[in-house]
């Protein structure tokens, strides 16, 4: 694992089920729900139980943008979950603290992030500050997991992926990060570009894989 520098105070790693996620009814309420009119508060988003992939927040620079664009349908929620995991995912190594997400919680989170992104994009800082103040960040922990010749490196770790995305959003607008959506067909990821990001101002793709896929599509 690459060690962080002293400037990377915010740190979050979590696990994603590579087999994906599914929507179920709450325990003891019956079989898997197929009726779209059923109360979303009774529905849970659960991992399918496949192999786990370790995810790191620094490798996904604008998850908050994607969450704000997520449709509130079951299909939309599952698409986001299959890409990033559960909003309630705890930090790596603390899986026992995690609980299944409810569909109602996801829809509420999407609404809040849409409002925050709209305020941030419009540079309406009082409104953004208000919504961030209302955010359910939960507790955060401080750790000293690594050290170098100058001493230990401080990491502030959110307690869930949802909290980490809130912090990511605040950092993006506080530091005026330049963000762009990947041009590759079917990707939809947002990424940071410009000085200090490793991507040129003219970058159109979020990764080498997307750049190569776009090239092959153009030359097919």
N, C-alpha and C positions, 0 to 999 in steps of 0.2 A: 504494500500500500504506500502511496506517495504521502510523505509527511507534509503537513500544512506549514505555512509560514506564520510568523507572529501576527500578521495582519488579518489572518483568517480566523477571527474569533468565533463566528457562527459556524457550527458544524452539525451535519445531520446525515446519518446513514440508516437505511432501513431495508427491509426485505420485501420482494415482490414474488408472488406465486406465478411461476412460468406457465402453469396450466390454466391460469386465468381465474375468474371469479364468477359467482352465480348469485341470483336473487332467490331467497327462500322466505318462507313464512317464519315468524317467531317460533321457537320451540313450544311444543304442546298445543299448537293451534292448527295442526293438520299438515297436509302435503304441500308441495311446492305450488305457489300461487300462479295461476294462469289468467285470472280475471283482472284486467287493467283497472277496474273501478274499485278494487280493494284498497282500503286505507293504507297509504304508504308507510305510516308509522308502524304497521305490523310487519313490514318487510325488512329483511336483513340482507346485506351484501357480505358474502362469505368467500374465503379462498377455497379452491377446489382440492387443495392438499398436494400439489405437485412440488417439484424441486424449487428451491428459493434462489432468486437472483439478488445479489447485493446492489443496492442503488445508493448513489451519493448525490446530495443536493447540488453540489458544485458542477456536476456533469449535466444538469438540466436547469438552465439559467432563468427560465421564465415560466415555470409550471403554473404560476398564478394566472397568467394570460390564458392558458389552455383551460384551466378550471372555469374561468369566467365565460369562456366560449362553449363550455359543455352544455349540451341539451339536457333538460330536466327529465327526459324520458328514461325508462329503464335501459334502453339500448345506449343512450348517450352516457349514462352513469357507468355502465359496464365497459364501454369503450375506454373511458378515462381510467377506470380501475384496472383494466387489463394492461394498460400501458404503465401505470405508476403504482398500483396497489391501493390499499385502503387509506382513507383520510385519517383514520384512527391508528394507523401503524405506528408502533413505538420505535424508539431508536434500536438499532441493531444490538442484539444481546439482551434485550429487555422484552422479548416477545410475550412473556406471560402476563404483562400488564395490558396488552392489547385486547380490545373488545370488538365484536363485529359492528360495522356501521349500519345505521338504518337508512332506508331510502329517503325518509323525511329529512334526516340530518344532511344528506348530500344535497337535496334540493335547497335547503336553507343556506348551506355554504355557498352554493353556486350563486344564489341571489345576492348574498353579501359581497362576494368577490366581484360580481358584475358592477355593483355600485362603487366599490373601491377603485376598480380599474377605470371606470368612467370618470371618476373624480380625479384620479391621478393623471390620466391622459389629457384631461382638460386643465390640468394644473390648478385645480380647485383645492388648495391645501387645507383650508378649514374643514371642508366636507370629508376629505381623506383622513384628516386627523381625527375627526369625530368617529368615523367608522372603524378606524384602527383602535381607537379607545374602547369601542364596544366589542372588539374581537375576543373570542374565548381562547386565550393563549395557554391557559393552564400553567402548571409550574414548569420551570426550566432548571436544568442542573448545570453546574460548572465543573469541568473536569480538566485534569492535567495529564492527558494520555501519552504525550510525546515530549521529548526534550532535546535540546541541542547544546552546543558549547556555551551559549549565552544563558541557558536555564530552561525551565519548563515552558511549554506552549499552552496557553489558556484556550479552552473551548467552552462555549456556551451552547448547550444542547437542548432544543425544544423537546417536549414530551410526546408529540405526535407529528405525523406528516402534515396534518392540517395546520398546526402551530408553526411548523417550519415554513410552510408556504406563505403564511402571514408575514413572517420575518423577511422572507425573500422579497415579497412585494414591497415592504417598507424600505428595504435596502435599495431596490431598483429605483424607486422614485427619489429617495434621499440622495442617491449618488448620480441621478440623471443618466442612468444607463440607457444606451441606445439599443433598441430591440427591433427585431424583424422576424416575420414568419418565413419559414423555409419554403422555397419555391418548388421543391420536389413534389410530384403528384402523389397525393394520398398521405403526405407526412403531417403537415399542420403544426409542427413544433415551432416555438418561438426561440430565438437565440440572441445573445448579445454580440455586438460587433464594434469594431473601432479599437482605439488604444487600450492596451492592457487586457484584451479579451482573447488574443490569439487569432482573431479573424479580422480581415481587412474591411474597410468601410464599404467596399464593393461586394462583399460576400453575399451570396444568394442562398446558400444551403447550410443546414445545421450541422452536417457531418460529411466526411469523405464518402460514406456509403450513399447518402442522398445525392451528392454531386456526381458520383459515378453512375447512379441509376438514371439521373436526368440526362447525362451524356449518352448513355446507351439508348434511351428513348428517342433522343433527337437523331441519332445516327441509324436507327433501325429501319 
